[in-house]
Amino acid sequence: AMKAIARYFVAAGGALLGAATTAAGQEEPPSVPSGIPLTLQEILLEQGPDTVTMARFRYVAPGLEGYGFAGVEGDFPVLCSDVVLPWAAAQGEPVGRVVISMASAATEFGTAAPDVVQFFEVFRLEPSACIWEGL
């Protein structure tokens, strides 16, 4: 069963809001090995009693269908280490896992969008490492 999402952050212009940003004015898209242009659509948090049990970093990547999963697979660990870990360190509570997703167009979370290409990876967060939890 999915826990209710207690906190909801919306990104404006690709920047993380409030405590979610680590560098002042970090508005440029994150740099990833594939070079695909990414815009952060939103961060969704699932809140436990004393921790954020799951953070979802949802990116929009126009043209994603042209890259295929193999073309962007190496981007996920980089996003986790370069974007998610510093963000998690700035939170006032531990963050357990992160789902990083890329979609060819913005979608509403939890709504089926069969015409939109979407890829995602799951990582367990340690203080200084992202541990891939793929199958």
C-alpha positions as CSV (number, residue, x, y, z in Angstrom):
1,A,0.0,0.0,0.0
2,M,1.3,3.4,-0.8
3,K,1.7,5.9,2.0
4,A,0.1,9.3,1.5
5,I,2.4,11.9,0.2
6,A,2.5,14.4,3.1
7,R,4.7,17.1,1.6
8,Y,4.8,18.3,-2.0
9,F,7.4,20.5,-3.6
10,V,7.0,21.9,-7.1
11,A,10.1,23.0,-9.0
12,A,10.0,26.3,-10.7
13,G,12.2,26.7,-13.7
14,G,14.2,23.6,-12.9
15,A,15.4,24.9,-9.5
16,L,14.8,23.1,-6.3
17,L,12.7,25.1,-3.8
18,G,13.7,26.2,-0.4
19,A,16.1,23.9,1.5
20,A,16.1,21.6,-1.5
21,T,18.8,23.7,-3.2
22,T,22.4,23.5,-2.1
23,A,24.0,26.1,-4.4
24,A,22.6,29.6,-4.5
25,G,20.8,30.2,-7.8
26,Q,21.2,26.6,-9.0
27,E,18.8,27.1,-11.9
28,E,20.7,25.4,-14.7
29,P,19.8,21.8,-15.5
30,P,21.9,19.1,-14.0
31,S,24.8,17.9,-16.2
32,V,24.5,14.2,-17.0
33,P,26.7,11.9,-19.1
34,S,24.1,11.6,-21.9
35,G,23.8,15.3,-22.3
36,I,20.0,15.1,-22.4
37,P,18.4,18.4,-21.3
38,L,16.6,17.8,-18.0
39,T,14.1,19.9,-16.1
40,L,13.0,19.0,-12.6
41,Q,9.2,18.8,-12.7
42,E,8.7,18.1,-9.0
43,I,10.0,16.4,-5.9
44,L,7.4,14.3,-4.1
45,L,8.0,13.1,-0.5
46,E,6.5,10.2,1.3
47,Q,6.7,11.0,5.0
48,G,7.3,8.4,7.8
49,P,7.2,9.2,11.5
50,D,10.8,10.5,11.7
51,T,12.1,10.1,8.2
52,V,11.3,10.7,4.6
53,T,10.7,7.1,3.5
54,M,10.8,7.9,-0.2
55,A,11.7,11.0,-2.3
56,R,10.7,11.1,-5.9
57,F,12.7,13.3,-8.2
58,R,10.6,13.6,-11.4
59,Y,12.5,15.0,-14.4
60,V,11.2,16.0,-17.8
61,A,13.5,15.2,-20.7
62,P,12.1,16.2,-24.1
63,G,13.3,13.8,-26.8
64,L,13.8,11.0,-24.3
65,E,12.4,8.4,-26.7
66,G,15.3,9.1,-29.1
67,Y,17.8,8.1,-26.4
68,G,16.2,4.9,-25.1
69,F,17.0,3.5,-21.7
70,A,20.5,2.5,-22.6
71,G,21.2,6.1,-23.7
72,V,20.3,7.5,-20.3
73,E,21.0,4.6,-17.9
74,G,24.3,6.2,-16.7
75,D,22.5,9.5,-15.9
76,F,20.6,8.0,-12.9
77,P,23.6,7.4,-10.6
78,V,25.0,10.8,-11.5
79,L,21.7,12.5,-10.7
80,C,21.6,10.6,-7.4
81,S,25.1,11.5,-6.3
82,D,25.2,15.1,-7.7
83,V,21.7,16.3,-7.0
84,V,19.9,14.0,-4.6
85,L,22.6,13.3,-2.0
86,P,23.3,17.1,-1.4
87,W,19.6,17.7,-1.2
88,A,19.1,14.8,1.2
89,A,22.0,16.1,3.4
90,A,20.2,19.5,3.6
91,Q,17.0,17.9,4.9
92,G,16.4,17.9,8.7
93,E,15.6,14.2,8.7
94,P,17.0,11.1,7.1
95,V,15.8,10.1,3.6
96,G,15.5,6.4,3.0
97,R,15.1,5.9,-0.7
98,V,14.8,7.9,-3.9
99,V,13.1,7.2,-7.1
100,I,14.6,9.2,-10.0
101,S,12.4,9.3,-13.1
102,M,12.7,10.8,-16.5
103,A,9.7,11.4,-18.8
104,S,9.5,12.7,-22.3
105,A,6.7,15.1,-21.2
106,A,5.4,16.4,-17.9
107,T,2.8,14.0,-16.4
108,E,0.7,14.1,-13.3
109,F,2.0,11.6,-10.7
110,G,0.0,8.4,-10.6
111,T,-1.8,9.1,-13.8
112,A,-1.4,6.7,-16.8
113,A,0.2,8.4,-19.8
114,P,0.8,5.7,-22.4
115,D,2.1,8.1,-25.0
116,V,4.8,9.4,-22.7
117,V,8.2,7.6,-22.5
118,Q,9.2,7.1,-18.8
119,F,12.3,5.5,-17.2
120,F,13.1,5.3,-13.5
121,E,15.6,3.9,-11.1
122,V,15.5,3.3,-7.3
123,F,18.4,4.0,-4.9
124,R,18.8,3.5,-1.2
125,L,20.5,6.6,0.3
126,E,23.5,6.3,2.6
127,P,25.1,9.5,4.0
128,S,27.7,9.6,1.2
129,A,26.5,7.0,-1.4
130,C,23.6,6.0,-3.5
131,I,23.0,2.2,-3.5
132,W,21.2,1.0,-6.6
133,E,18.2,-1.1,-5.9
134,G,17.4,-2.3,-9.3
135,L,16.1,-5.8,-9.9
